[in-house]
Amino acid sequence: MKKLFFISLCLFTMINAFALPFNSNLKDEELIKLDSGELLVKNINYSKYICLSNKSESYDSEETYEYVISLLDEIKNLNPKYLAEVIQKKPYKGNEDLPEKLQNILLNVPAYAGIPYYSVRNEAYYDLYTSAKILEITDLDSIKANSKFLKVEFDMNPFGIVYEDITIKNTPDIVYYSAINQNKLRYFDKFDCVGPQKMEICIILFRDGENWILYGIGGVNAPRIPFFVERIQVSFINRINTFCSYIFSQF
């Protein structure tokens, strides 16, 4: 009986693995978790462990594939030393307007202020950003997508003021978000920990058959300094996970 159950489970996960746009870095138990609609958070450290497929046959359209490859290229060019993925699957039926909703949430930058962030070290909740401002917003010329470019300012303790460039693109079936820091970040104003354009968060929403795939990834290219590795990892990766998880929870 146990053998039959095991074979059935393997067949189930193999079918799902081929049905979803992921590679072998996504484990069987993680596929089952996604299939149940749960939010999956993975701390993976390096881009070679990204679970999003880079094969065109994994996607419903060439357009989706092009956006995914753009995301993968951005993260690989970042060459992160700390990296995390946040993934969720939602049914298309009943969520037909998900791209529009996601775009509106991502564009509402001032609402980022007050996102609750849990500090494991202090065992307390804080604001992920104590303030969030749009400094400039520009419509980008594009025949394929509605595209906007934003310059924003965040106050993010313990790193102080963070300036980011944000790009948001959307089509009827795809939303693409990229945010990159533009200034040097200091930890409690004691030492430099991240250089300009060394921290990035990307989010992509795309249709996969009868489902939507929400995929977020964020990384930091910061030195793995002895005695500070865990602190930096927790400080940045938990914030990346918090942001993506909060955005995904709005639906």
Accessible surface in RSA format (square Angstrom, percent):
REM  Atomic radii and reference values for relative SASA: ProtOr
REM  Chains: A
REM  Algorithm: Lee & Richards
REM  Probe-radius: 1.40
REM  Slices: 20
REM RES _ NUM      All-atoms   Total-Side   Main-Chain    Non-polar    All polar
REM                ABS   REL    ABS   REL    ABS   REL    ABS   REL    ABS   REL
RES MET A   1   195.02 101.0 149.28  98.8  45.74 108.9 130.07 110.6  64.95  86.0
RES LYS A   2   184.30  89.9 176.77 108.5   7.54  17.9 122.14 109.9  62.17  66.2
RES LYS A   3   157.53  76.9 149.02  91.4   8.51  20.3  97.83  88.1  59.70  63.6
RES LEU A   4   112.71  62.8 109.95  78.7   2.76   6.9 111.33  78.2   1.38   3.7
RES PHE A   5   138.57  69.3 133.56  82.7   5.01  13.0 138.18  83.8   0.39   1.1
RES PHE A   6   126.82  63.4 126.46  78.3   0.36   0.9 126.82  76.9   0.00   0.0
RES ILE A   7    79.67  45.3  78.13  58.2   1.55   3.7  79.66  57.4   0.01   0.0
RES SER A   8    56.05  47.4  49.47  66.0   6.58  15.2  31.55  67.2  24.50  34.3
RES LEU A   9    62.40  34.8  58.28  41.7   4.13  10.4  62.04  43.6   0.36   1.0
RES CYS A  10    39.40  29.8  38.41  42.8   0.99   2.3  17.36  44.0  22.04  23.8
RES LEU A  11    99.70  55.5  99.70  71.3   0.00   0.0  99.70  70.0   0.00   0.0
RES PHE A  12    85.11  42.6  81.75  50.6   3.36   8.8  84.69  51.3   0.42   1.2
RES THR A  13     1.78   1.3   1.35   1.4   0.43   1.0   0.50   0.7   1.28   1.9
RES MET A  14   105.88  54.8 103.58  68.6   2.29   5.5  85.32  72.5  20.56  27.2
RES ILE A  15   118.43  67.4 114.28  85.1   4.16  10.0 117.06  84.3   1.37   3.7
RES ASN A  16    17.63  12.2  17.30  16.7   0.34   0.8   1.28   3.1  16.35  15.8
RES ALA A  17    39.28  36.1  32.89  50.8   6.39  14.5  34.01  47.9   5.27  14.0
RES PHE A  18   173.49  86.8 142.92  88.5  30.57  79.6 146.12  88.6  27.37  78.3
RES ALA A  19    63.35  58.2  39.50  61.0  23.84  54.2  50.76  71.5  12.58  33.3
RES LEU A  20     8.76   4.9   4.32   3.1   4.44  11.2   5.14   3.6   3.62   9.7
RES PRO A  21     0.00   0.0   0.00   0.0   0.00   0.0   0.00   0.0   0.00   0.0
RES PHE A  22    16.62   8.3   1.71   1.1  14.91  38.8   1.71   1.0  14.91  42.7
RES ASN A  23    55.68  38.4  40.85  39.5  14.83  35.7  33.71  81.1  21.96  21.2
RES SER A  24   100.92  85.3  78.51 104.8  22.42  51.6  55.38 117.9  45.54  63.8
RES ASN A  25    40.33  27.8  36.67  35.4   3.66   8.8   4.24  10.2  36.09  34.9
RES LEU A  26     7.57   4.2   0.40   0.3   7.17  18.0   0.40   0.3   7.17  19.3
RES LYS A  27   107.47  52.4 104.50  64.1   2.97   7.1  67.53  60.8  39.94  42.5
RES ASP A  28    74.00  51.8  71.22  70.9   2.78   6.6  15.57  36.6  58.43  58.3
RES GLU A  29   117.90  67.7 109.44  82.8   8.47  20.2  59.75 115.6  58.15  47.5
RES GLU A  30    28.82  16.5  28.82  21.8   0.00   0.0   8.35  16.2  20.47  16.7
RES LEU A  31     4.70   2.6   4.34   3.1   0.36   0.9   4.59   3.2   0.11   0.3
RES ILE A  32    60.91  34.7  59.83  44.6   1.07   2.6  60.13  43.3   0.78   2.1
RES LYS A  33    75.46  36.8  71.74  44.0   3.71   8.8  32.42  29.2  43.04  45.8
RES LEU A  34     0.68   0.4   0.68   0.5   0.00   0.0   0.68   0.5   0.00   0.0
RES ASP A  35    57.18  40.1  36.51  36.3  20.67  48.9   2.24   5.3  54.94  54.8
RES SER A  36    77.34  65.4  35.54  47.4  41.80  96.3  48.61 103.5  28.73  40.2
RES GLY A  37    32.26  39.8   0.00   N/A  32.26  39.8  20.93  57.4  11.33  25.4
RES GLU A  38    89.82  51.6  83.24  63.0   6.58  15.7  34.67  67.1  55.14  45.0
RES LEU A  39    53.16  29.6  41.01  29.3  12.15  30.5  41.01  28.8  12.15  32.7
RES LEU A  40     8.57   4.8   8.57   6.1   0.00   0.0   8.57   6.0   0.00   0.0
RES VAL A  41    62.62  41.2  39.81  36.0  22.81  55.0  39.81  34.6  22.81  61.9
RES LYS A  42    25.22  12.3  20.88  12.8   4.34  10.3   9.81   8.8  15.40  16.4
RES ASN A  43    88.14  60.8  56.47  54.6  31.66  76.2  15.46  37.2  72.68  70.2
RES ILE A  44    16.38   9.3   7.98   5.9   8.40  20.2  13.57   9.8   2.81   7.6
RES ASN A  45    42.37  29.2  42.37  40.9   0.00   0.0   1.02   2.5  41.35  40.0
RES TYR A  46    82.53  38.5  82.45  46.9   0.08   0.2  60.24  45.3  22.29  27.5
RES SER A  47    27.22  23.0  22.33  29.8   4.90  11.3   0.00   0.0  27.22  38.1
RES LYS A  48   148.03  72.2 118.34  72.6  29.68  70.7  77.93  70.1  70.10  74.7
RES TYR A  49    98.58  46.0  97.72  55.6   0.86   2.2  64.88  48.8  33.70  41.5
RES ILE A  50     8.26   4.7   5.51   4.1   2.75   6.6   5.51   4.0   2.75   7.5
RES CYS A  51     0.00   0.0   0.00   0.0   0.00   0.0   0.00   0.0   0.00   0.0
RES LEU A  52     3.31   1.8   0.00   0.0   3.31   8.3   0.00   0.0   3.31   8.9
RES SER A  53     4.68   4.0   4.21   5.6   0.47   1.1   1.38   2.9   3.30   4.6
RES ASN A  54    79.56  54.9  70.22  67.9   9.34  22.5   9.05  21.8  70.51  68.2
RES LYS A  55   121.66  59.4 117.73  72.2   3.93   9.4  71.93  64.7  49.73  53.0
RES SER A  56    51.14  43.2  41.81  55.8   9.33  21.5  13.43  28.6  37.70  52.8
RES GLU A  57   141.06  81.0 103.38  78.2  37.69  89.7  71.01 137.3  70.06  57.2
RES SER A  58    30.31  25.6  13.45  17.9  16.86  38.8  11.02  23.5  19.29  27.0
RES TYR A  59    18.87   8.8   0.37   0.2  18.49  48.1   2.17   1.6  16.70  20.6
RES ASP A  60    89.36  62.6  51.05  50.8  38.30  90.6  29.75  70.0  59.61  59.4
RES SER A  61    48.97  41.4  38.04  50.8  10.93  25.2  43.91  93.5   5.06   7.1
RES GLU A  62   107.13  61.5  95.97  72.6  11.16  26.6  55.44 107.2  51.69  42.2
RES GLU A  63    61.77  35.5  57.07  43.2   4.70  11.2  24.33  47.1  37.44  30.6
RES THR A  64     5.13   3.6   5.13   5.2   0.00   0.0   0.06   0.1   5.07   7.7
RES TYR A  65    47.53  22.2  47.53  27.0   0.00   0.0  20.16  15.1  27.37  33.7
RES GLU A  66    80.82  46.4  71.47  54.1   9.35  22.3  34.36  66.5  46.46  37.9
RES TYR A  67    28.24  13.2  26.39  15.0   1.85   4.8  22.65  17.0   5.59   6.9
RES VAL A  68     0.00   0.0   0.00   0.0   0.00   0.0   0.00   0.0   0.00   0.0
RES ILE A  69    47.85  27.2  47.85  35.6   0.00   0.0  47.85  34.5   0.00   0.0
RES SER A  70    46.96  39.7  39.68  53.0   7.28  16.8  24.24  51.6  22.72  31.8
RES LEU A  71     0.00   0.0   0.00   0.0   0.00   0.0   0.00   0.0   0.00   0.0
RES LEU A  72     5.31   3.0   5.31   3.8   0.00   0.0   5.31   3.7   0.00   0.0
RES ASP A  73    70.00  49.0  68.74  68.4   1.26   3.0  19.14  45.0  50.86  50.7
RES GLU A  74    47.58  27.3  42.70  32.3   4.88  11.6  26.42  51.1  21.16  17.3
RES ILE A  75     0.00   0.0   0.00   0.0   0.00   0.0   0.00   0.0   0.00   0.0
RES LYS A  76   100.35  49.0  85.81  52.7  14.54  34.6  51.66  46.5  48.69  51.9
RES ASN A  77   126.79  87.4  94.98  91.8  31.82  76.6  30.73  74.0  96.07  92.9
RES LEU A  78    13.12   7.3   3.98   2.8   9.13  23.0  11.28   7.9   1.84   4.9
RES ASN A  79    86.60  59.7  85.55  82.7   1.05   2.5  16.20  39.0  70.40  68.1
RES PRO A  80     2.62   1.9   0.83   0.8   1.78   6.5   0.83   0.7   1.78  11.1
RES LYS A  81    55.22  26.9  55.22  33.9   0.00   0.0  46.03  41.4   9.19   9.8
RES TYR A  82     0.04   0.0   0.04   0.0   0.00   0.0   0.04   0.0   0.00   0.0
RES LEU A  83     0.65   0.4   0.00   0.0   0.65   1.6   0.00   0.0   0.65   1.7
RES ALA A  84     0.20   0.2   0.00   0.0   0.20   0.4   0.00   0.0   0.20   0.5
RES GLU A  85     0.01   0.0   0.00   0.0   0.01   0.0   0.00   0.0   0.01   0.0
RES VAL A  86     0.42   0.3   0.42   0.4   0.00   0.0   0.42   0.4   0.00   0.0
RES ILE A  87     0.54   0.3   0.54   0.4   0.00   0.0   0.54   0.4   0.00   0.0
RES GLN A  88    22.29  12.5  22.29  16.3   0.00   0.0   0.00   0.0  22.29  16.9
RES LYS A  89    23.11  11.3  18.60  11.4   4.50  10.7   9.39   8.5  13.72  14.6
RES LYS A  90    31.18  15.2  30.80  18.9   0.38   0.9   7.84   7.1  23.34  24.9
RES PRO A  91    77.54  56.5  77.51  70.7   0.03   0.1  77.51  64.0   0.03   0.2
RES TYR A  92    48.51  22.7  48.51  27.6   0.00   0.0  19.93  15.0  28.58  35.2
RES LYS A  93   172.36  84.1 161.71  99.2  10.64  25.3 104.91  94.4  67.44  71.8
RES GLY A  94    62.25  76.8   0.00   N/A  62.25  76.8  35.12  96.4  27.13  60.8
RES ASN A  95    34.73  23.9  34.04  32.9   0.68   1.6   0.72   1.7  34.01  32.9
RES GLU A  96    92.41  53.1  77.67  58.8  14.73  35.1  41.14  79.6  51.27  41.9
RES ASP A  97    65.96  46.2  58.03  57.8   7.93  18.7  32.57  76.7  33.39  33.3
RES LEU A  98     1.44   0.8   1.37   1.0   0.08   0.2   1.44   1.0   0.00   0.0
RES PRO A  99     7.00   5.1   7.00   6.4   0.00   0.0   7.00   5.8   0.00   0.0
RES GLU A 100   109.22  62.7 105.48  79.8   3.73   8.9  35.09  67.9  74.13  60.5
RES LYS A 101    97.81  47.7  94.92  58.2   2.89   6.9  50.84  45.8  46.97  50.0
RES LEU A 102     0.00   0.0   0.00   0.0   0.00   0.0   0.00   0.0   0.00   0.0
RES GLN A 103    16.81   9.4  16.81  12.3   0.00   0.0   0.04   0.1  16.77  12.7
RES ASN A 104    81.01  55.9  73.74  71.3   7.27  17.5  25.85  62.2  55.16  53.3
RES ILE A 105    44.29  25.2  40.58  30.2   3.71   8.9  43.45  31.3   0.84   2.3
RES LEU A 106     0.00   0.0   0.00   0.0   0.00   0.0   0.00   0.0   0.00   0.0
RES LEU A 107    34.07  19.0  28.47  20.4   5.59  14.1  28.63  20.1   5.44  14.6
RES ASN A 108    76.08  52.5  69.91  67.6   6.18  14.9  18.42  44.3  57.66  55.7
RES VAL A 109     0.00   0.0   0.00   0.0   0.00   0.0   0.00   0.0   0.00   0.0
RES PRO A 110    73.85  53.8  63.34  57.7  10.51  38.2  64.04  52.9   9.81  61.0
RES ALA A 111    52.43  48.2  33.47  51.7  18.96  43.1  45.03  63.4   7.41  19.6
RES TYR A 112     3.87   1.8   3.78   2.2   0.09   0.2   3.87   2.9   0.00   0.0
RES ALA A 113    37.51  34.5  20.06  31.0  17.45  39.7  20.32  28.6  17.19  45.5
RES GLY A 114    39.33  48.5   0.00   N/A  39.33  48.5  20.95  57.5  18.38  41.2
RES ILE A 115     3.09   1.8   0.79   0.6   2.31   5.6   2.44   1.8   0.65   1.8
RES PRO A 116    76.12  55.5  66.77  60.9   9.35  34.0  68.24  56.3   7.87  48.9
RES TYR A 117     8.57   4.0   8.43   4.8   0.14   0.4   4.42   3.3   4.15   5.1
RES TYR A 118    91.69  42.8  84.91  48.3   6.78  17.6  61.52  46.2  30.17  37.2
RES SER A 119    12.21  10.3  11.66  15.6   0.54   1.3   4.60   9.8   7.60  10.7
RES VAL A 120    89.58  58.9  83.16  75.3   6.42  15.5  83.37  72.4   6.21  16.8
RES ARG A 121   156.94  65.9 124.53  63.5  32.41  77.2  60.54  82.7  96.40  58.4
RES ASN A 122    91.19  62.9  66.68  64.4  24.51  59.0  14.17  34.1  77.02  74.4
RES GLU A 123   135.55  77.8 112.98  85.5  22.57  53.7  25.23  48.8 110.32  90.1
RES ALA A 124    36.89  33.9  31.00  47.8   5.88  13.4  36.89  51.9   0.00   0.0
RES TYR A 125   156.04  72.9 131.28  74.7  24.76  64.4  88.25  66.3  67.79  83.6
RES TYR A 126   109.86  51.3  99.33  56.5  10.53  27.4  87.33  65.6  22.53  27.8
RES ASP A 127    69.58  48.7  56.76  56.5  12.82  30.3   2.12   5.0  67.45  67.3
RES LEU A 128     1.83   1.0   0.91   0.7   0.92   2.3   1.45   1.0   0.37   1.0
RES TYR A 129    10.91   5.1  10.86   6.2   0.05   0.1   0.86   0.6  10.05  12.4
RES THR A 130    67.42  48.0  42.42  43.0  25.00  59.6  40.40  54.3  27.02  40.9
RES SER A 131    35.04  29.6  32.86  43.9   2.18   5.0  29.15  62.1   5.89   8.3
RES ALA A 132     9.24   8.5   0.00   0.0   9.24  21.0   0.00   0.0   9.24  24.5
RES LYS A 133   108.85  53.1 106.12  65.1   2.73   6.5  59.45  53.5  49.40  52.6
RES ILE A 134    62.28  35.4  35.12  26.2  27.16  65.5  35.12  25.3  27.16  73.7
RES LEU A 135    96.64  53.8  61.61  44.1  35.04  88.1  65.35  45.9  31.29  84.2
RES GLU A 136    87.01  50.0  79.52  60.2   7.49  17.8  31.55  61.0  55.46  45.3
RES ILE A 137    89.80  51.1  66.65  49.7  23.15  55.8  66.68  48.0  23.11  62.7
RES THR A 138    56.71  40.3  52.54  53.3   4.17   9.9  48.16  64.7   8.54  12.9
RES ASP A 139   100.44  70.4  80.46  80.1  19.97  47.2  33.50  78.8  66.93  66.8
RES LEU A 140    71.00  39.5  58.54  41.9  12.46  31.3  60.57  42.5  10.43  28.1
RES ASP A 141   154.51 108.2 120.45 119.9  34.05  80.5  42.06  99.0 112.45 112.1
RES SER A 142    56.54  47.8  20.65  27.6  35.89  82.7  17.84  38.0  38.70  54.2
RES ILE A 143   180.16 102.5 139.14 103.7  41.01  98.8 146.42 105.4  33.73  91.5
RES LYS A 144   137.00  66.8 117.54  72.1  19.47  46.4  86.36  77.7  50.65  53.9
RES ALA A 145    14.29  13.1   1.01   1.6  13.28  30.2   7.97  11.2   6.32  16.7
RES ASN A 146    73.69  50.8  62.32  60.2  11.37  27.4  28.45  68.5  45.24  43.7
RES SER A 147     4.29   3.6   1.89   2.5   2.40   5.5   1.21   2.6   3.08   4.3
RES LYS A 148    43.33  21.1  43.33  26.6   0.00   0.0  17.74  16.0  25.60  27.3
RES PHE A 149    50.07  25.0  49.95  30.9   0.11   0.3  49.95  30.3   0.11   0.3
RES LEU A 150     0.00   0.0   0.00   0.0   0.00   0.0   0.00   0.0   0.00   0.0
RES LYS A 151    79.10  38.6  79.10  48.5   0.00   0.0  52.63  47.4  26.47  28.2
RES VAL A 152     1.03   0.7   0.00   0.0   1.03   2.5   0.00   0.0   1.03   2.8
RES GLU A 153    27.50  15.8  27.35  20.7   0.15   0.4   0.61   1.2  26.88  22.0
RES PHE A 154     1.66   0.8   1.66   1.0   0.00   0.0   1.66   1.0   0.00   0.0
RES ASP A 155    39.43  27.6  39.43  39.3   0.00   0.0   0.31   0.7  39.12  39.0
RES MET A 156     7.14   3.7   7.00   4.6   0.14   0.3   3.23   2.7   3.91   5.2
RES ASN A 157    86.78  59.8  83.59  80.8   3.19   7.7  25.49  61.4  61.29  59.2
RES PRO A 158    18.59  13.5  10.62   9.7   7.97  29.0  14.50  12.0   4.08  25.4
RES PHE A 159     9.71   4.9   0.44   0.3   9.26  24.1   1.57   1.0   8.14  23.3
RES GLY A 160    29.56  36.5   0.00   N/A  29.56  36.5  27.55  75.6   2.01   4.5
RES ILE A 161    70.71  40.2  61.37  45.7   9.34  22.5  61.37  44.2   9.34  25.3
RES VAL A 162     0.53   0.3   0.53   0.5   0.00   0.0   0.53   0.5   0.00   0.0
RES TYR A 163    90.19  42.1  90.19  51.3   0.00   0.0  55.51  41.7  34.68  42.8
RES GLU A 164    11.02   6.3   9.80   7.4   1.22   2.9   0.29   0.6  10.73   8.8
RES ASP A 165    27.60  19.3  25.26  25.1   2.34   5.5   7.45  17.5  20.15  20.1
RES ILE A 166     0.00   0.0   0.00   0.0   0.00   0.0   0.00   0.0   0.00   0.0
RES THR A 167    30.79  21.9  30.72  31.1   0.06   0.2  11.89  16.0  18.90  28.6
RES ILE A 168     1.19   0.7   0.56   0.4   0.63   1.5   0.56   0.4   0.63   1.7
RES LYS A 169    70.83  34.6  70.77  43.4   0.07   0.2  16.88  15.2  53.96  57.5
RES ASN A 170    24.52  16.9  22.19  21.4   2.34   5.6   0.42   1.0  24.11  23.3
RES THR A 171     9.07   6.4   3.29   3.3   5.78  13.8   7.75  10.4   1.32   2.0
RES PRO A 172   121.61  88.6 101.10  92.2  20.50  74.5 112.84  93.2   8.76  54.5
RES ASP A 173    59.84  41.9  59.42  59.1   0.43   1.0  11.79  27.8  48.05  47.9
RES ILE A 174     1.09   0.6   1.09   0.8   0.00   0.0   1.09   0.8   0.00   0.0
RES VAL A 175     0.00   0.0   0.00   0.0   0.00   0.0   0.00   0.0   0.00   0.0
RES TYR A 176     5.88   2.7   5.88   3.3   0.00   0.0   5.88   4.4   0.00   0.0
RES TYR A 177     3.76   1.8   3.76   2.1   0.00   0.0   0.00   0.0   3.76   4.6
RES SER A 178     6.46   5.5   5.72   7.6   0.74   1.7   3.04   6.5   3.43   4.8
RES ALA A 179     2.67   2.5   1.59   2.4   1.08   2.5   1.59   2.2   1.08   2.9
RES ILE A 180    45.77  26.0  45.77  34.1   0.00   0.0  45.77  33.0   0.00   0.0
RES ASN A 181     0.27   0.2   0.00   0.0   0.27   0.6   0.00   0.0   0.27   0.3
RES GLN A 182    55.92  31.3  35.63  26.0  20.30  48.3  17.31  36.8  38.61  29.3
RES ASN A 183    36.61  25.2  33.42  32.3   3.19   7.7  24.73  59.5  11.88  11.5
RES LYS A 184   111.03  54.2  94.62  58.1  16.42  39.1  47.70  42.9  63.33  67.5
RES LEU A 185     0.40   0.2   0.06   0.0   0.33   0.8   0.40   0.3   0.00   0.0
RES ARG A 186    81.86  34.4  79.04  40.3   2.82   6.7  34.19  46.7  47.67  28.9
RES TYR A 187    12.86   6.0  12.86   7.3   0.00   0.0   5.82   4.4   7.04   8.7
RES PHE A 188   114.73  57.4  95.45  59.1  19.28  50.2 102.36  62.1  12.37  35.4
RES ASP A 189   110.42  77.3  92.78  92.3  17.64  41.7  31.80  74.8  78.62  78.4
RES LYS A 190   158.27  77.2 128.37  78.8  29.90  71.2  78.64  70.8  79.62  84.8
RES PHE A 191    49.98  25.0  46.92  29.1   3.06   8.0  49.98  30.3   0.00   0.0
RES ASP A 192    66.78  46.8  49.79  49.6  16.99  40.2  22.86  53.8  43.92  43.8
RES CYS A 193     3.96   3.0   0.27   0.3   3.69   8.7   3.46   8.8   0.50   0.5
RES VAL A 194     3.55   2.3   0.00   0.0   3.55   8.6   2.49   2.2   1.06   2.9
RES GLY A 195    24.75  30.5   0.00   N/A  24.75  30.5  16.84  46.2   7.91  17.7
RES PRO A 196    71.27  51.9  64.01  58.3   7.27  26.4  64.01  52.8   7.27  45.2
RES GLN A 197   108.09  60.4  96.94  70.8  11.15  26.5  17.55  37.4  90.54  68.7
RES LYS A 198    84.56  41.3  84.56  51.9   0.00   0.0  38.24  34.4  46.31  49.3
RES MET A 199    11.94   6.2  11.30   7.5   0.64   1.5   6.52   5.5   5.42   7.2
RES GLU A 200     6.69   3.8   6.14   4.6   0.54   1.3   0.54   1.1   6.14   5.0
RES ILE A 201    15.82   9.0  15.80  11.8   0.03   0.1  15.80  11.4   0.03   0.1
RES CYS A 202     0.00   0.0   0.00   0.0   0.00   0.0   0.00   0.0   0.00   0.0
RES ILE A 203     0.00   0.0   0.00   0.0   0.00   0.0   0.00   0.0   0.00   0.0
RES ILE A 204     0.00   0.0   0.00   0.0   0.00   0.0   0.00   0.0   0.00   0.0
RES LEU A 205     0.00   0.0   0.00   0.0   0.00   0.0   0.00   0.0   0.00   0.0
RES PHE A 206     0.88   0.4   0.88   0.5   0.00   0.0   0.88   0.5   0.00   0.0
RES ARG A 207    67.26  28.2  65.25  33.3   2.01   4.8  13.31  18.2  53.95  32.7
RES ASP A 208    12.50   8.8  10.86  10.8   1.64   3.9   0.56   1.3  11.94  11.9
RES GLY A 209    36.42  44.9   0.00   N/A  36.42  44.9  35.43  97.2   0.99   2.2
RES GLU A 210   124.85  71.7 118.04  89.3   6.80  16.2  62.33 120.6  62.52  51.0
RES ASN A 211    36.64  25.3  36.64  35.4   0.00   0.0   0.00   0.0  36.64  35.4
RES TRP A 212     0.75   0.3   0.65   0.3   0.11   0.2   0.65   0.3   0.11   0.2
RES ILE A 213     0.77   0.4   0.77   0.6   0.00   0.0   0.77   0.6   0.00   0.0
RES LEU A 214     0.20   0.1   0.20   0.1   0.00   0.0   0.20   0.1   0.00   0.0
RES TYR A 215     0.00   0.0   0.00   0.0   0.00   0.0   0.00   0.0   0.00   0.0
RES GLY A 216     0.00   0.0   0.00   N/A   0.00   0.0   0.00   0.0   0.00   0.0
RES ILE A 217     0.35   0.2   0.00   0.0   0.35   0.8   0.35   0.3   0.00   0.0
RES GLY A 218     0.00   0.0   0.00   N/A   0.00   0.0   0.00   0.0   0.00   0.0
RES GLY A 219     0.00   0.0   0.00   N/A   0.00   0.0   0.00   0.0   0.00   0.0
RES VAL A 220     0.00   0.0   0.00   0.0   0.00   0.0   0.00   0.0   0.00   0.0
RES ASN A 221    29.68  20.5  23.91  23.1   5.77  13.9   0.00   0.0  29.68  28.7
RES ALA A 222     0.09   0.1   0.00   0.0   0.09   0.2   0.09   0.1   0.00   0.0
RES PRO A 223    80.05  58.3  69.87  63.7  10.18  37.0  78.83  65.1   1.22   7.6
RES ARG A 224    89.85  37.7  64.14  32.7  25.70  61.2  29.76  40.7  60.08  36.4
RES ILE A 225    55.54  31.6  53.26  39.7   2.28   5.5  55.54  40.0   0.00   0.0
RES PRO A 226    94.21  68.7  84.65  77.2   9.55  34.7  92.26  76.2   1.94  12.1
RES PHE A 227   201.59 100.9 156.89  97.2  44.70 116.3 170.89 103.6  30.70  87.9
RES PHE A 228    65.73  32.9  65.73  40.7   0.00   0.0  65.73  39.9   0.00   0.0
RES VAL A 229    39.47  26.0  39.00  35.3   0.47   1.1  39.00  33.9   0.47   1.3
RES GLU A 230   130.87  75.1 127.73  96.6   3.13   7.5  44.41  85.9  86.45  70.6
RES ARG A 231    87.91  36.9  80.24  40.9   7.67  18.3  17.31  23.7  70.60  42.8
RES ILE A 232     2.47   1.4   2.05   1.5   0.42   1.0   2.36   1.7   0.10   0.3
RES GLN A 233    41.96  23.5  41.96  30.7   0.00   0.0   7.13  15.2  34.83  26.4
RES VAL A 234    47.27  31.1  45.88  41.5   1.40   3.4  47.27  41.1   0.00   0.0
RES SER A 235    10.35   8.7   9.40  12.5   0.95   2.2   1.07   2.3   9.28  13.0
RES PHE A 236     2.37   1.2   2.02   1.3   0.35   0.9   2.11   1.3   0.26   0.8
RES ILE A 237     1.98   1.1   1.98   1.5   0.00   0.0   1.98   1.4   0.00   0.0
RES ASN A 238    33.56  23.1  31.97  30.9   1.59   3.8   6.78  16.3  26.78  25.9
RES ARG A 239    28.53  12.0  27.05  13.8   1.48   3.5   7.34  10.0  21.19  12.8
RES ILE A 240     4.43   2.5   3.98   3.0   0.45   1.1   4.26   3.1   0.17   0.5
RES ASN A 241    17.52  12.1  17.31  16.7   0.21   0.5  11.39  27.4   6.13   5.9
RES THR A 242    27.53  19.6  20.36  20.6   7.17  17.1  13.51  18.1  14.02  21.2
RES PHE A 243     2.49   1.2   2.49   1.5   0.00   0.0   2.49   1.5   0.00   0.0
RES CYS A 244     0.12   0.1   0.12   0.1   0.00   0.0   0.00   0.0   0.12   0.1
RES SER A 245    26.03  22.0  24.22  32.3   1.80   4.2  20.47  43.6   5.55   7.8
RES TYR A 246    69.45  32.4  63.87  36.3   5.58  14.5  37.68  28.3  31.77  39.2
RES ILE A 247     0.52   0.3   0.52   0.4   0.00   0.0   0.52   0.4   0.00   0.0
RES PHE A 248     0.58   0.3   0.49   0.3   0.09   0.2   0.49   0.3   0.09   0.2
RES SER A 249    76.11  64.3  43.38  57.9  32.73  75.4  46.89  99.8  29.22  40.9
RES GLN A 250    77.89  43.6  45.74  33.4  32.15  76.5   8.00  17.0  69.89  53.0
RES PHE A 251    59.13  29.6   3.83   2.4  55.30 143.9  37.70  22.9  21.43  61.3
END  Absolute sums over single chains surface
CHAIN  1 A    12551.4      10563.6       1987.9       7146.2       5405.2
END  Absolute sums over all chains
TOTAL         12551.4      10563.6       1987.9       7146.2       5405.2
